[in-house]
Amino acid sequence: MTNNKPTVVMIGLGYIGLPTAALIAGKGLQVIGVDVSKEVVNTINKGEIHIVEPDLDGLVHHVVKKGRLKAATKPVEADVYLIAVPTPFKENYQPDLRYVKSAITSIIPFLKTGALVIIESTSPVGTTEKMQEIILQQRPELKGKFFMAYCPERVLPGNIIYELEHNDRAIGGINEQSTQKAISFYKHFVKGELHATNARTAEMCKLVENASRDGQIAFANELSMICDKAGINVWELITLANKHPRVNILQPGTGVGGHCIAVDPWFIVSEFPEESKLMRSAREINNYKTQWVIEKIKNKALAFEIENKHKPIVACMGLAFKPNIDDLRESPAVTVVETLEKEDLELLKVEPNLQNGRAEGLTDFNDAIKKADIIVYLVAHKEFYLLKTDKVILDFCGIIKS
Ligand code: SAJ
């Protein structure tokens, strides 16, 4: 401990690990951030960042300069270990715990009596208990002498720093002492309420939060396809339905992207296939919506070609996985563009949030509107709302609305 504050090792310096490490360091705790990538480690040790997130660069620069945050490729001895590494799924939708296991294995030699190990990575139910077993297999003398808990993050990309500090958190230990120890730790940097539970409930809590949002978006996406067939404006319909005091339909779009909502429900579905029919359907509907969008664009392009005797230029407006960010991970808009690129169509790709060397092959949105025959709105970026055109428009994200 330094200044009566615990020393911290954060394993994984990605979208969650780096902001969390920087926030903790900003509260005066000594943090070592560990990442397998030397490039990431070098970037951070220069006080710079490798991801785009508002306010993160200033904070990292500050805590690195003060010597509170240091990055390294290997862990060291500490009071608290936090694990924020990715948990992707394998081809059969089974969760891939490779990175969590390797993070746990890397800290085992450094664990001392009284250490606290917290997993934040999205994990299938029972993971924290399994990881405890792995630790005890190698260090049986630690039985009953270290603490372990699961505490999922729930921050929204684009607003991570604020939400890390202000969101409530569910904290579930492998026993009551572990839960209390983890709660005391999070009090150093979280202003939101800290809710005590057990590890399995905390694990499931993270999964159902994202599965619930996936289900709500699937409802909106299904509705958009029904309305298209019925000749009803889905945006007007949703606005009207949401005037009901207990109805809150979300917005349809090109599909569901990002690293969480399109992934986490599978962790429930793969483990409880008999029981999770609605969650599976929601995943399938949201994936199908992207294919439906592709078919709509292809049909419109064909109709244009028949009418005008030449192939259209199609402007694909937006590539990110959601509005006003530059993150392309699992983006349905990217799937649309990559599929259309194989179709012998002339495409203009527009993404106003990608700049400075990341904009190769992209067209400015004003130029695209002038050059294209068909404008396809895939992501509702703020820049698009002001554009005026009399060209053919396919709007999959509610830019036009009437
Ligand atoms: N989307 C729609 N319609 C909507 C809302 C979203 O189509 O009405 C789409 C977005 O365009 C995007 C996808 O859903 O493609 C996901 O976007 P999002 O903003 O709903 O969520 P993420 O993936 O950025 O972050 C989610 C959040 N979870 C919930 O809101 C339950 C966040 O709090 C989690 O921390 C994060 O997943 C995560 O890391 O798990």
Residues whose N, C-alpha, C, O or C-beta is under 5 A from the ligand:
A	BS01	SAJ	E153 R154 V155 L156 P157 E209 N210 R213 I217 L250 Q251 P252 G253 G255 V256 G257 G258 C260 I261 F321 K322
